[in-house]
Amino acid sequence: MTITVLVPDDLGVRVLSEVEGVTPVRYTAGEPLPPEAVEARVLVPRFLAGVDPEAFFADLPRLEYIQLLSAGAENFVGVIPDGVVLSTCRGAHGGSTAEWVVGALLSVYRDLPAFDRSRIEGRWDYRGTETLQGKDVLVVGAGDLAVELRRRVEPFDATVTLVGRTARDGVHGFDELPDLLGRFDVVALVVPLTSETTGMVDAAFLERMRDGAILVNAARGRVVDTDALVAELVSGRLRAALDVTDPEPLPEGHPLWSAPGLFLTPHVAGSCTGTMERAYAVVAAEIARFARGEQPNNLVRGEY
């Protein structure tokens, strides 16, 4: 006996067709669900999408399990039906997002955007820059992305310190942050958006950071108090590299567009060649566990 899995694209159908005990069924966002939806026990939502529970889950009477293509689960926690389990795609996007963090830091320290502007203007703008070498990097978050980031930063002869929700071997706890922040050149945010991390980076957090330090947000925009960050950027005391913002997308005329000392990209850290193939490799493994009667590895548990 096989389980029916609703998937949002042809790649998902192709990959999950190879999983024993699974029958993938394609659905299209904005259109009525296919007839097979009444038998579906598993749903794979579109990448980075949310759902309207009243319009969607009513047509999935046998739904037991939602498997995300993203590592973040904030769009689903609190809105899915009772008794339905939720699993993230942790392990799929850490490498590419860590790569973006390294690229952002190199861009800031080596002033690459300014050199490219000089090229466009036809100016040979020879001068020295800072370097990532020798910098102390504090990574707030201790999951897959944090591990991948440490693996990529340390070869630049920078030091990396991890901070997680709870202290453990090699990882400081969140409660230690006030004493740690002033010791680092870079504070990189790679935490999930939860009730605990929403607004974590407020004015007090930023004030504790070292003068001239760089705040990197590769997490979610709402982890940071945008107004507090803008104030620090305008003052020139801190710099930032953001792939995510609050609000997002950033509206026309928002002060972040013109803030000094800011490197900004439009939530693209995980969007690169092979993104969906890597995501579906994790999804296939998780759904295979479910089909065998096992618990998926990336289940969201407890308060999120």
C-alpha angles and dihedrals in degrees: 000000000000132000122233116236123191112218129183102220146028094255089060091050091050096047097043092047085072093056114099114241095016131111111191118207122194120229130181124223113246094019130094114277116257118260090256089068091087088067097041115122095174131048126194107194122208117277111282091354131136128208139228100229097201092052097040117029095049087073093052104068095163098044113140106156139032117200115195128211090210132067092229119079102183094112091061109032109105097013104069120093120270112268095027113118123218128212128186131215094245110166097034104083105026096095097050093044091049088051089055091052091053091047092049093050092048090049092052098041096042092039091230097162091055092049090051090051088052089052091053090049092048094242124141095218102186114181142124125266140192122269138221089226113108095011123139111229124197113200113201102206129046106207133102094302092050092051091048090048093051090050090055100040101047094065086064087066091252124132121238127204121186127215121193137177090268129023119252139150107320093359129091120215127247089248088067095057097096090059095041104047098077093055099064138080092206132032109193119192115211101151127126117252106259137147087270098049099040105110092359092138100063132150092282092051091050094046090059093056119102118264109267093017122144123235111207119194114194092147119070130313095241092062086077130059097233096201091052091049093048089053091054092047094049090050089054093230096114136028128208144200112201131184091169132042142185109257101033128224089036107241125232112275095020112149092238090070091067101027113129121238094027131132108192135184128175102251094289102130093110096032108096143106112320096012096132095039090056091045094051091048088062092041092052092051092048094047091046088058091050091049089054091053094256129126116258114247097233101053116153106236134188124343113358 
